[in-house]
Amino acid sequence: MQRSERVSRDLKLREFRILLTVAQQGSMAKSAVLLGISQPAVSKAIRDIENVVGLRLLDRSRHGVEPTAYGRVLVKRGLAIFDELKQGVEELEFLADPASGQLRIGSNETMAAGVLPAIIDMMSRQYPRITLQVAQAVLSETQYRELRERQVDLWFGRIPDPFDQEDLNADILFNDPVAVVAGQGHRLARRRKIELAELMGEAWILPPRGSLPGGLAERLFGTAGLQLPRAQLTTMSLHLTCNLLATGRYVAMLPRSLLRFNITNAGLKILSVGLPIQVRPVAIVTLKNRMQSPIAGLFVDSARVVAKRLVK
């Protein structure tokens, strides 16, 4: 009998769950408390699963435990197994009661302050007993970490072009270019045509260099043959940026979708600055080879309706 057949026959889900918990907690004692069982029971379960597999899965030391190379492979696959099992149970619950369930969404502050509330509002009006959880991620190279670790069901936000994440799917909804924005009381708010070069001496609020939004700002100024202006304030906070813009003293670059849907931005105005054409796709990102729940499909449907409204 091949090892895979023997393991699939003899491996118990309870032991597998204990292994995953120990790997995540890095401690037998902490895992025992979390699982509500004794520490000897945890140790026995680990020994049993190592005997079934025929390999050492955990390295033990006085500092705790951590998975071996074999253990990391099994833990990675185990997370997927339990995730699919959870998805299956949730799908059964949805079939029994299509108007209820839960969806975990990953997003960033830009979307959470603009388009995402419109999608959630539409979905919750149609399905008021569906509960949603939103985990906010920072725009960075690791923004899909929670999706890959299956802590969220989908990720919603702007993606790079081209999108080169081999393990992820991206369903593009709309393009979301940035605009130069100021407060209604800014001295240039009523000008009909402004060159970007005219704004070099303004009090700019810019994202940090090295960040994804910061890289976009550099490219936009560079395309116009300009250096990035000196930032009077450097921040990634949209709330801080919008509040300062409303004073009429600052300028910044913000996504147009944020200004379209965020009612708190009524005191802001898009300046008539010609910017280069920008490809800034917003998409729903999912993990390849992971079956999506029916509730995720309802969210996608709502997102497409809102995206069409934005494009119009």
Secondary structure, 3 states (H helix, E strand, C coil): CCHHHHHHHHCCHHHHHHHHHHHHHCCHHHHHHHHCCCHHHHHHHHHHHHHHHCCCCEEEECCEEEECHHHHHHHHHHHHHHHHHHHHHHHHHHHHCCCEEEEEEEEEHHHHCCHHHHHHHHHHHHCCEEEEEEEEECCCCCCCHHHHCCCCCEEEEECCCCCCCCCEEEEEEEECCEEEEEECCCCCCCCCCECHHHHCCCEEEECCCCCHHHHHHHHHHHHCCCCCCCEEEECCCHHHHHHHHCCCCEEEEEEHHHHHHCHHHCCEEECCECCCCCCCEEEEEEECCCCCCHHHHHHHHHHHHHHHHHHC
